Amino acid sequence: MLVVAPPGVGKSRFVTEVGSAALAEGLADDVWGTRLRPEGGPFDALVELLGAALGSRAGDVPERADLERRLVSSGVLAPARAAVVADALLSIAGTGPSAGDEEDPRRRAAAWLDGLDALAAGRALLWIAEDLHWAGPDLLAVLDEAGRRAVLGGGRRLVLAATRPSLLEGSKSLSAAERFELPPLATGDASRLVRTLIGDVLPDDLLASLAERSDGNALFIEELIRTWIAVGTLAVDSDGTWRLTVPAAMVTVPTTVQAVYAAQIDDLPGPARGVVRNASVSGRQFPGAALPSLGVTEPEPALARLIETAIVSGPRPDPIQGDLFAYRHALLRDAGYASLARAERARLHVRLARWLERAAGQHSGDLADVIGGHYEAALSSVPALAAEVDADLDRGAAAALAAEWLERGADRAVRLTAVGSGAELYRRALALTSTGPSLDRARRLTRMGEVLSVGGDKDEAGRWLQEAAETYRSILRTSPRVEDRTGARSGLAEATWHLGRAWREQLRFLDAQHLAEHGLAEIGDAPDGRPDGARARLLLLAAAAEHAETEGDTTVRLEEALAIARGAGDRRLELAAMQELSLVDQELGRPDPYQAPAEAMARELGDWRPVISSIHNRAVALSDRRPTEALALLADAGAIAEARGLSEEMAWNDYARAEALVVAGDLDGAVAACERALAIAERYSYRRAAVRTYFVLIPIAQARGDRGPAVRLVAFNSAQSGAFPDSPYARIMRPALDLHVADLGAGEPYVPEVEPRLHSFDTLPAGASWLLAVERVLKAWSDAGELDGVAEAVRRMEAFWSHPDMSDLARGTVDIFAARLALARGDASEARLRARAAVERLAAIPAPWWTAKAQQVLESTATTGPDRP
């Protein structure tokens, strides 16, 4: 639930009282709270929630072994999942492993929430997040997910967040959250609040003026009374009764709470006023040790006075900045900042940035976005005609420093999987970078594209990556410096690689292939003749895209990429090349010498996606022959995917299970596996996994007369952009889907052209969904009288009869096709012969659904001629 109100209405007090009431009424077993700050990291709030879950003090981080032990002992997480979750939780605390550059943010968020659920141990929890308007998109996405998903372990969780209305302006985050608009005080309530605080000391006219000017803002009332007390306008007698020390007619009521705060600052002694004003450049909290650098001499007495008068609170220890102090309210800090002249602001921002650089030392990366933000703020504050931002720092140098630090901050955010924050920081860095061609600009454009691609926006990512590539090309053409051209060459390959991969995920295989081919021509061979990772990447991209589009043999290029990767010592690139080679060998029905070493290398590197992919490939090879063994392998792969939170791999695993379950005859189980796969794939936009899953689900739905999946498929297809790939595989699968959908009344029937599809039968027939698709296309041809086309398709499939990888499922299915063709041509004897062979082959697997099809054909031959069985 979102509690929404402007500053000063009482959001924090409201949510605090709700928390106390929830505990008192037994509605919650515990309250975990966090307050966000504009200068905080993207997931600092989660670190505070973790501290609350562990009962630890701020800044204390548990040992990994202890955390993992607590997660396992909860009984909610399996040991393998607990190990992954422990690493994920410690990563946001700064002591665990960083995420990879292509880590799925949703996977990381799921691990964090799993961990917090496990530590909750089945209790009913209230999470309170104050000042949520300071949250970045990544934290909002995590909280949104927390509000949507079920709690592990049978507990309950309510997220209660207080925010200013600014959070809701143009933001889709937390769109499903219930909202409570906290209203300001009515005039009568404002008057009652004054009387509650100071009794009936104010005359009616002054009380009415205060209530009206406050506009129902409780903060205004409290701060004005505080000011009157501080300057002696209000005094308390020995019996606790308040009294005015001046005539009521002489008491003025400001118009805004900002004016109240400005008066409070003006009334402070000089040193204390200097702290409030100068430290305001830091934000709501400031490091005490930085005050001398900000022009405050001997700050200790001034800080003591400010703490005594509750202008600031603290200190709170920070491992990098030392003791931190915080303003009583954000608007008080804003009043101090507003009192600074523009040139003064610019100078103080620069000096605080330099102090942070020195104080952070080797940990400066943890504050990179903060340091960059101060240089950026200095530039925006400096007067238009000023040549320098501060002594010895001109505008250009300040912009370069700001962009450099913001880029470092973006890199750190991405390592934390805060891709939204990372993208915003790259955007700000680029705004401060010269628009001319430079390696800095091209690199930042590339990183921006990478981050957006990981975040799922492939179209926008493509635009940034294309601009990066053009920038690198310009440097290659025009720069006289060898080192610039060398950097531009490798940078162009990297930008092309990421752009091509984004296009592949959009099924733009031909575009990706042409892009890689053009990139290879542009970069040429390495100038020094050494093994060149840049060239290997583009060779790999070109070959993989070509194979995906045409299903052709791209082994030569892939082996060249593999050799270069090995020569360059790039093991991850070597692994990617071996994976593609394995895929090509399998799909072309050849012995696969790469699968086992690729899986072993992936395990060694801790890269679990290729491990799961390898297990899937082994399972797929078994599905047509021994589906029970395939399902056992897929259970192992599923356990790894679930433990690692690999949602896309979980979708592919359920798709593969559906393929095996169809062969095994468990159609209900296959449908359930398809539904699980689609739930993941459609939620996270895994288009390829969704399409493959529909290839299994739709034939089952057609056989059962279930129109629902066909309607969903039509809606799914209408929401997709880009053309369906024109490969031999797709030329059968797509029309088969269309024909099944038409059978169910959700599409228009038609007869696929024969000639363009005959080449599709020149590959080894395998896989349940492929065989079902071929069956539907051949039926369409047969019904339309295209028996010669059916005969040619059967002949081409029979050419693989002696192939060692052709399964009995495939042979039995081809027998069924041949039997149906013979029946259509009136040859009952041939039909009976092939149908009997099909029954024997398929029953031996066993493959019950296919066996039933063969038996049906065999029974049909009983009435077509004298030679009956």
Secondary structure, DSSP 8 states (H G I E B T S, - for coil): -EEE--TTS-HHHHHHHHHHHHHHTTS-SEEEEEE--TTS-TTHHHHHHHHHHHT--TT----HHHHHHHHHHTTSS-HHHHHHHHHHHHHHTTSS----TT--HHHHHHHHHHHHHHHHTT-EEEEEEE-GGG--HHHHHHHHHHHHS--GGG-EEEEEEEE-GGGGTT--TTTTS-EEE-----HHHHHHHHHHHHTT-S-HHHHHHHHHHHTT-HHHHHHHHHHHHHHTSEEE-TTS-EEESS-GGG----SSHHHHHHHHHHTS-HHHHHHHHHGGGG-SEEEGGGTGGGT-SSHHHHHHHHHHTTSEEEEEEETTTEEEEEESSHHHHHHHHHTS-HHHHHHHHHHHHHHHHHHHGGGGGGGHHHHHHHHHHHHHHS-TT-SEEETTEEHHHHHHHHHHHHHHHHHHHHHTT-HHHHHHHHHHHHHTS-SS--HHHHHHHHHHHHHHHHHT-HHHHHHHHHHHHHHHHHHHHH---HHHHHHHHHHHHHHHHHHHHHHHHTT-HHHHHHHHHHHHHHH-S-TT-S--HHHHHHHHHHHHHHHHHH----HHHHHHHHHHHHHHT-HHHHHHHHHHHHHHHHHTT---SSHHHHHHHHHHHT-HHHHHHHHHHHHHHHHTT-HHHHHHHHHHHHHHHHHHT-HHHHHHHHHHHHHHHHHHT-HHHHHHHHHHHHHHHHHTT-HHHHHHHHHHHHHHHHHHT--HHHHHHHHHHHT--S----SHHHHHHHHHHHHHHHHTTSS------SGGGGGGGGS----HHHHHHHHHHHHHHHHTT-HHHHHHHHHHHHTTTT-TT--HHHHHHHHHHHHHHHHHTT-HHHHHHHHHHHHHHHHTTT-HHHHHHHHHHHHHGGGSSS---
